[in-house]
């Protein structure tokens, strides 16, 4: 199954929710007027696009309708897709060109962080890359064990210490192993505890210092894993982590289990952080690089 098929299938609940409402609303209008825009904005907000983003979309829609002289309500769907795709484009590419490159993965417990790392590792190994995983979420023994299972499953190497070890020491050893083994990518799990932000910030700052010292010229990504089923709570989490950790991209998981896929637009537009991967199923190949145009087609298509 190709990306579009996966994304279209994964976004079915969201598409049925948003487009079902949009289509029935547009059928009730014979002309494009302010009431149409207001109803559309309400539908987008209900689809977890977020109030501010929904207002911006409708503002652009008003302008485009006027500029293009659109009079048919059905044409609104085409413009809606174009505006959404424009909002999502830019920055979605993963920067891992140096050898090694390093990816730090953060996120609160339960969002699918360790599973995402395993799937990412499998993707890189499948491309012929050598991968080292760093089990730097040392506060949970289960996280270390789970990552170990994924390392075996994906064919990646793993560097791990005992529970409660210093996470920065794990990252240091993972980098050393990557250099010694001439690995292409180091992917480090990290603890994502929002309840104690100062600890989280101190820990990530310490890890960053290790990376800057050991891999000063390496490409680095800091990816935040968010659970799409939490809707606007995911936006709030992203805002907190962005302030604490300087994230470079988002991985949005569990899109196939929710009608809240519109949250992608809220994250991108409100926080100006690109989505780099989306999870649309349980399978190892169901973590997909984010394609804005195909995502919008999956979100707003028929």
ZAMARGU-4260 file (C-alpha; in steps of 0.2 Angstrom, whole numbers, plus 5000, padded with zeros to 4 digits):
<rodrens>
0) 5000/5000/5000 | 5007/5017/4995 | 5008/5033/5005 | 4992/5040/4998 | 4982/5024/5001
5) 4989/5023/5019 | 4985/5041/5023 | 4968/5040/5015 | 4964/5025/5025 | 4971/5032/5041
10) 4962/5048/5039 | 4945/5040/5035 | 4937/5045/5052 | 4943/5063/5051 | 4938/5064/5033
15) 4921/5057/5036 | 4919/5069/5050 | 4925/5085/5042 | 4920/5082/5024 | 4903/5075/5028
20) 4899/5091/5037 | 4907/5102/5024 | 4898/5093/5010 | 4881/5094/5018 | 4883/5112/5023
25) 4888/5117/5005 | 4873/5108/4998 | 4862/5119/5008 | 4870/5135/5000 | 4866/5142/4983
30) 4878/5156/4984 | 4894/5160/4994 | 4890/5173/5008 | 4896/5177/5025 | 4885/5164/5033
35) 4894/5150/5023 | 4911/5156/5029 | 4905/5156/5047 | 4897/5138/5046 | 4913/5132/5038
40) 4924/5140/5051 | 4913/5131/5065 | 4915/5114/5056 | 4934/5116/5055 | 4935/5120/5074
45) 4924/5105/5078 | 4937/5095/5067 | 4951/5100/5079 | 4959/5112/5066 | 4959/5125/5081
50) 4950/5142/5082 | 4964/5153/5076 | 4969/5142/5062 | 4951/5140/5056 | 4949/5159/5056
55) 4965/5161/5046 | 4959/5148/5033 | 4942/5156/5031 | 4950/5173/5030 | 4961/5167/5016
60) 4946/5158/5008 | 4936/5175/5008 | 4951/5183/4999 | 4953/5169/4986 | 4934/5168/4982
65) 4935/5187/4979 | 4951/5187/4969 | 4945/5172/4958 | 4927/5178/4956 | 4921/5161/4963
70) 4902/5160/4964 | 4899/5141/4965 | 4899/5134/4983 | 4906/5118/4977 | 4922/5127/4971
75) 4925/5131/4990 | 4931/5113/4992 | 4945/5116/4979 | 4951/5132/4987 | 4950/5124/5005
80) 4962/5110/4999 | 4974/5123/4991 | 4975/5134/5006 | 4977/5119/5018 | 4991/5112/5007
85) 5000/5129/5007 | 4999/5130/5026 | 5007/5113/5028 | 5021/5114/5015 | 5039/5118/5020
90) 5052/5110/5032 | 5044/5092/5032 | 5060/5084/5025 | 5071/5075/5038 | 5089/5082/5039
95) 5100/5067/5041 | 5114/5069/5028 | 5130/5069/5039 | 5137/5052/5045 | 5132/5050/5059
100) 5117/5061/5060 | 5107/5062/5077 | 5089/5062/5081 | 5082/5065/5098 | 5065/5059/5101
105) 5054/5067/5115 | 5036/5065/5121 | 5025/5061/5136 | 5023/5043/5140 | 5009/5034/5131
110) 5010/5043/5114 | 5020/5029/5105 | 5037/5037/5107 | 5047/5021/5108 | 5037/5012/5095
115) 5040/5027/5084 | 5059/5026/5086 | 5058/5007/5082 | 5048/5010/5066 | 5060/5024/5061
120) 5075/5013/5064 | 5067/5000/5053 | 5064/5013/5039 | 5082/5018/5040 | 5089/5000/5040
125) 5077/4996/5026 | 5086/5010/5016 | 5103/5001/5019 | 5108/5013/5033 | 5117/5007/5049
130) 5107/5013/5065 | 5112/5015/5083 | 5098/5017/5096 | 5102/5025/5112 | 5090/5020/5127
135) 5091/5037/5136 | 5074/5036/5144 | 5082/5028/5159 | 5068/5032/5171 | 5057/5018/5165
140) 5064/5000/5164 | 5049/4996/5152 | 5056/5009/5139 | 5073/5001/5139 | 5066/4984/5137
145) 5054/4990/5123 | 5068/4998/5114 | 5078/4983/5115 | 5064/4973/5107 | 5063/4985/5093
150) 5082/4985/5090 | 5081/4966/5087 | 5066/4968/5076 | 5073/4982/5065 | 5091/4976/5064
155) 5098/4991/5073 | 5111/4991/5086 | 5107/4997/5104 | 5116/5006/5118 | 5108/5005/5135
160) 5113/5007/5153 | 5104/5002/5169 | 5088/5010/5175 | 5090/5027/5182 | 5107/5029/5174
165) 5112/5047/5168 | 5103/5049/5151 | 5117/5060/5144 | 5129/5046/5148 | 5119/5035/5137
170) 5119/5047/5123 | 5138/5049/5125 | 5140/5030/5123 | 5128/5029/5109 | 5138/5043/5099
175) 5154/5034/5103 | 5147/5017/5097 | 5140/5026/5081 | 5157/5033/5077 | 5166/5017/5081
180) 5154/5007/5070 | 5153/5020/5056 | 5134/5021/5059 | 5123/5033/5048 | 5110/5038/5061
185) 5109/5038/5080 | 5091/5039/5087 | 5090/5043/5105 | 5075/5040/5116 | 5073/5053/5130
190) 5061/5054/5145 | 5047/5066/5142 | 5040/5072/5158 | 5030/5088/5157 | 5025/5088/5175
195) 5043/5094/5180 | 5048/5105/5166 | 5064/5111/5175 | 5071/5093/5176 | 5066/5090/5158
200) 5075/5106/5152 | 5090/5102/5162 | 5091/5085/5156 | 5089/5090/5138 | 5102/5104/5140
205) 5114/5092/5146 | 5111/5080/5132 | 5113/5094/5120 | 5130/5099/5127 | 5136/5081/5125
210) 5130/5081/5106 | 5138/5098/5103 | 5154/5092/5110 | 5155/5075/5102 | 5146/5078/5086
215) 5148/5097/5083 | 5145/5097/5064 | 5132/5083/5063 | 5114/5085/5057 | 5102/5085/5072
220) 5083/5083/5073 | 5073/5085/5089 | 5057/5076/5085 | 5041/5078/5097 | 5029/5063/5096
225) 5011/5068/5099 | 4996/5057/5100 | 4983/5063/5087 | 4968/5056/5097 | 4971/5070/5110
230) 4966/5084/5098 | 4969/5101/5105 | 4979/5094/5120 | 4992/5089/5107 | 4994/5107/5102
235) 4996/5112/5120 | 5009/5099/5123 | 5018/5104/5107 | 5019/5122/5114 | 5026/5117/5131
240) 5039/5106/5123 | 5044/5119/5110 | 5047/5131/5124 | 5057/5119/5134 | 5067/5109/5120
245) 5068/5119/5104 | 5059/5105/5093 | 5063/5104/5074 | 5048/5093/5070 | 5033/5083/5075
250) 5028/5065/5073 | 5010/5063/5074 | 5004/5045/5079 | 4987/5036/5080 | 4980/5046/5065
255) 4970/5030/5060 | 4961/5030/5077 | 4954/5047/5078 | 4942/5060/5069 | 4954/5073/5075
260) 4967/5073/5061 | 4963/5092/5058 | 4975/5095/5072 | 4990/5094/5060 | 4984/5111/5053
265) 4983/5118/5070 | 5001/5112/5075 | 5009/5118/5059 | 5000/5135/5058 | 5000/5140/5077
270) 5017/5134/5082 | 5026/5135/5065 | 5034/5118/5068 | 5033/5106/5053 | 5026/5088/5054
275) 5039/5076/5048 | 5031/5059/5050 | 5013/5052/5053 | 5008/5036/5060 | 4993/5028/5052
280) 4993/5010/5059 | 5001/4997/5069 | 5012/4990/5056 | 5031/4993/5055 | 5029/5002/5039
285) 5014/5013/5045 | 5025/5027/5050 | 5026/5038/5035 | 5036/5053/5030 | 5024/5067/5029
290) 5018/5073/5012 | 5008/5089/5013 | 4998/5087/4997 | 4994/5069/4999 | 4989/5072/5017
295) 4977/5086/5012 | 4970/5075/4998 | 4967/5062/5012 | 4959/5074/5024 | 4948/5084/5012
300) 4946/5072/4997 | 4930/5064/4992
</rodrens>
